[in-house]
């Protein structure tokens, strides 16, 4: 620990943004993972298959075998569950700018250091919200599926390697939204959707916030209800993660100007991160401001790792769309 109490961890081995992140508690320590994403050039050839793990006991990163597949991906989602890390979806970009949503499920075993393949996502998605229930079921909520956003909520059973379709979301279908699951509750906010006024810009930020309660007897049944708007503006690609303390689901950073992978908004203006962190407190049923402002805010995230050390953001885009190696640790009470 430093004199300020912050952990002394190495920065990421390479600057990366829009990377899938996950954490996993082992017998020895807590591991933090970063998978794929885009590098400093923010071009199609800067999209990577690289994978890394941070040992929080030593503060050092280790390179892992690259994620399977012929190309790197953006906007994938990941979760650590019962000794393995599960990686879902995302999209590829080729030299002509063609984007392809991928339905792959890749499973990493940190003991054998090997990848295996799970049953593919029935409706392939990228920029989806991921939630984990009972350390068994993985929920992929809405997201982009090749041609448009989808209302699907897809449930993967990590024990049986099978999928089922759950109760769809009732609100706007979105991509780049943020959220997490805690207990039998899923909360997600914002994201982007097609501009109903036309193509200038093509996509705009959504201000919808939703909570879903998973039926304890049937994991495919979800009761959805609208939440009030959260503090601050509607945003895109916020970092989000859940904590049993509070209990709270945290949201940090993001931007009010939806963009493609290069950080330039669909309206032609460069996107900039919003410097606040807020949370939905499940215990009292209301929004709470956690930090305003947040030092060195970031956007372009696929998750927020809630750890005993604080809220951890791995990489992302800083001001002026700079892709960073920074491992940001935000303390919370």
Secondary structure as GFF3:
##gff-version 3
##sequence-region A 1 333
A	DSSP	beta_strand	20	25	.	.	.	ID=ss1
A	DSSP	beta_strand	30	35	.	.	.	ID=ss2
A	DSSP	three_ten_helix	44	46	.	.	.	ID=ss3
A	DSSP	beta_strand	51	55	.	.	.	ID=ss4
A	DSSP	beta_strand	60	64	.	.	.	ID=ss5
A	DSSP	beta_strand	77	81	.	.	.	ID=ss6
A	DSSP	beta_strand	84	88	.	.	.	ID=ss7
A	DSSP	beta_strand	91	93	.	.	.	ID=ss8
A	DSSP	beta_strand	99	101	.	.	.	ID=ss9
A	DSSP	beta_strand	105	109	.	.	.	ID=ss10
A	DSSP	beta_strand	114	118	.	.	.	ID=ss11
A	DSSP	beta_strand	129	133	.	.	.	ID=ss12
A	DSSP	beta_strand	137	141	.	.	.	ID=ss13
A	DSSP	beta_strand	144	145	.	.	.	ID=ss14
A	DSSP	beta_strand	148	149	.	.	.	ID=ss15
A	DSSP	beta_strand	153	157	.	.	.	ID=ss16
A	DSSP	beta_strand	162	166	.	.	.	ID=ss17
A	DSSP	beta_strand	178	182	.	.	.	ID=ss18
A	DSSP	beta_strand	185	189	.	.	.	ID=ss19
A	DSSP	beta_strand	192	194	.	.	.	ID=ss20
A	DSSP	beta_strand	203	205	.	.	.	ID=ss21
A	DSSP	beta_strand	209	214	.	.	.	ID=ss22
A	DSSP	beta_strand	222	227	.	.	.	ID=ss23
A	DSSP	beta_strand	239	243	.	.	.	ID=ss24
A	DSSP	beta_strand	248	252	.	.	.	ID=ss25
A	DSSP	beta_strand	276	281	.	.	.	ID=ss26
A	DSSP	beta_strand	286	292	.	.	.	ID=ss27
A	DSSP	beta_strand	305	307	.	.	.	ID=ss28
A	DSSP	beta_strand	310	314	.	.	.	ID=ss29
A	DSSP	three_ten_helix	319	321	.	.	.	ID=ss30
A	DSSP	beta_strand	327	330	.	.	.	ID=ss31
###
